[in-house]
Amino acid sequence: MADVANHRTSQNGSEPSTAELVQRATEQVSRLVRDELALARAELTQKGKHAGIGIGLFGGGGALALYGLGALVAAVILLLALVMPAWLAALIVAVALFLMAGILALVGKKQVSQAVPPLPAATVRSVRADVDTVTAAVKDRGRA
């Protein structure tokens, strides 16, 4: 917008016309919008890179935690193997893990069933109420 103030005279040496000022303002607004979009794109690209690296590191940490859990399960099996045969210790730990997995799956299934159908019911009711209100207002205005 500083260009408008800097170009006080038009091409013929007199004060710029309103059309020229509007044209300059339009060009400057267009340039400003393009520059802002380029800045936003660069910023989002940078943030996307950081997010990608963070997600990768988080995934790596999760994988290592999974290996740690496996080692812990092996330790429990070895601990039980001190008082019973190793195959029985492994079987007991496997059954316990399958029981926990089944319980988690049932709880997860219950949570998923509560999310279906994936319609925003409250929003649908609100929009219907808004439509009814507008319809009633239009009908009332038509009667008046």
N, C-alpha and C positions, 0 to 999 in steps of 0.2 A: 504494500500500500504506500510505501515511501516513494515509489515511482510517480504516483499521482502528484505529490507535492513537488518533486524534483522537475517535472515537465510542466512548467506553468504556461508555456506558450505552445500553440499548435504549430503545425507545419507551415502555416502562412504568416507566423510571427505575432498573431493576436492571442487573446485568451482562448484556451481550449473550449470547444463546445461541449455541451452535455453528452452528446453522443460519443465524442472522443473519450470523455472521462468514464462513461459507462463501459466503453470498450476496454480501456486500460484496466479498470477495476475487474472486469470479467476475466481478462487475461491473467491478472495477478491472483485472483481467487483460484483459477484453474491451476496455476503453477503452485500455489500454496497447498491445494488439495493433493496434487501429484507428489509434492515433496513430503507431505505428511504421510501419505500412503507408503512411499518408499521408506521412510523412517520406521513406520509401523512394521513393514515387511522385514526390514533388517533386524528390528528388535525381536520380533516373533521367531525369526530364524535362529537368533542367538539363544533365546529362551528354549526353543525346541531342541537345540544341541545339548544344552544343559540337562533338560528333562530326559533326553535319550540316554545320556551318560548315567544319570541318576537311576533310571529304570534298569539299565544294564547292571549297575553295581548292586542294586536291590535284588535283582534276580540271582546274581552270583552269590550274594549273602544267603538267599533262600536255598539255593542248591547246596551250599556248604552246611547250612542248618539241617537239611535233609540227610546228608552224609553223617552228621553228628548224631542225629536221631537213630540212624542205622547202627552206629557204633554203640550207642546207649542200649539199644535192643540186644545187640550181641553181648554186651556186658551183663545184662540181666540174664540172658541164657547161660552164660558162663558161671554166673553166681549160683543159679539154680542147679547147674550141673555138678556143683560141689556136694549137693545132698541127694541127687537122684541121677539116673542115666541122662546123658546129654541129649539123646533123641527125645526123651520125655520133657525135658526142660524146654527144648525148642518147640515142641508141640504145644505145651502150655502157653508159651509166649505168643505163638502164632494164633491160637484160639482167642486169647485175650485181645490181640490186635484186631482180629476179624470182628469180634463183638463190638469194640469201640468204633470201628469203621461202619458197621451196620447201624449203630445208634446215631452216629453223625449223619449218615445218609438219610435216615428217617426224619431227623430234625430238619435237615436241608430240604427234603421233599415237602415237608409241611410248610416251610417258609416260601418255597417256590409256588405252592398251590395257593397261598394267600396273595401272591402277586399277580395271579392270572384272573381275569383277562387284563392285559396291560393298558387299560384305559384309565385316564385320570378322572375317576367318577365324580369327585368333588368339583373339578373344573367344568365337566359336562353339565352338572346340575346348575352351576353358577352361570354358564353361558345360556342355558335354557331359560333361567330366570331373567337374565338381561334381555333376551329376545322377547319373552312374554311382556316385560315391562315396556319395551319400545313399541311392541305391537299394540298394547293397550293405550299407550300415549297417542299413537297415530290414530287409533280408532276414536279416542276421545276428542282429538283435535278436529277430526273430520265431522264430528257431530256438532261442534260449536260453530 
